[in-house]
Amino acid sequence: MPAGTRVTVEGTGLAAAVQESGLFEIHGVPTGRFFTVVVGPYTQQEPPYRDGLYLVRYNVRIRRPGDVVDLGTLSPPPRFELLPHST
């Protein structure tokens, strides 16, 4: 994930930017509720280029104040192409 890519917690107004290390921290997320975390718009720097892609992680929950949640690796799906159907 390129540094500076925006990460938001929907419905909270909370956001952060991805650091050079690829990590980000968002403080003050309310506990006990489920949230959707949105990363983007993401611009891939190498082929196949993608602009305006958003990566989403659903049902993220902070159980206790101060908990750290690892969202895993957020990366765009592999490129695919639609091929004509042959009969």
N, C-alpha and C positions, 0 to 999 in steps of 0.2 A: 504494500500500500504506500503510495507516494506521501512523503512528509507534507503536512499542511492539509491533507484531505479532511474534510469536516465529518465529525461523528456526532449524531444527535440522539437523544432519548425522547421519542415522540410523546407529546402531551405534557412535557415538563418545562420546556424552554431551556433545558440543560444541553450543553454542547462542549466539544473540545476539538482540537486538531491533532492528527496523527503526528508523532514525533519522528525524527530521523531514524530512530531505532525500530519504527513500526508499531510502537506501543502508544496507548493513550490512556488518560485517566479522566473520569468524570466524577466529581464529588457532589454530595448532596442529593443523590437519587433516593426518593422515598422508599422505605422498606415495606415488604409484605405484598406489594402489587406486582403484576406482570407488565412488562414494557416491551416495546419494539425499538430496537436500536438500528438506526439507519446510517450507513457510511456512504458519503458521496456528495456531489457527483464525482465519480472515480474516472480518471483518465489513464488508460494503460499506456505506458511509455514505449512499449516494444510491440512488434507485430504479433498477433493481429490487433491493430489499434482499436480501442473502444472509447468513445466519448459519451459522457452523460449517463454512465451506468451507475446504478445505486445497488449497494449490497445491504441485505436486510437480515437481522437475526431476531426472530420472534420469541416471545415468552421468556424474556430475561427477567430474573427476579433477584432482588437483594433481600436476603432473609433478615440480617441484623446490621445495624449501623457499623460502618467500617469494613464490612465484608468486601473482598475482592472477587470479582467474577471473571473467569477466563472465557472469552467468547470463542476461543480457538482461532484457527486461521481463516480470515475472511478474504476470499479471493474470487475473482469472476469465474463463471463456469467456462469449461473448455469451449473453444469455438466449434461450431457445427455448421454445416451447409445443407440446404435442402437440395436433393438431387431429383432430377425428373424420374418419374415412374416409368419403367419400361415394361412392355407387355410381351 
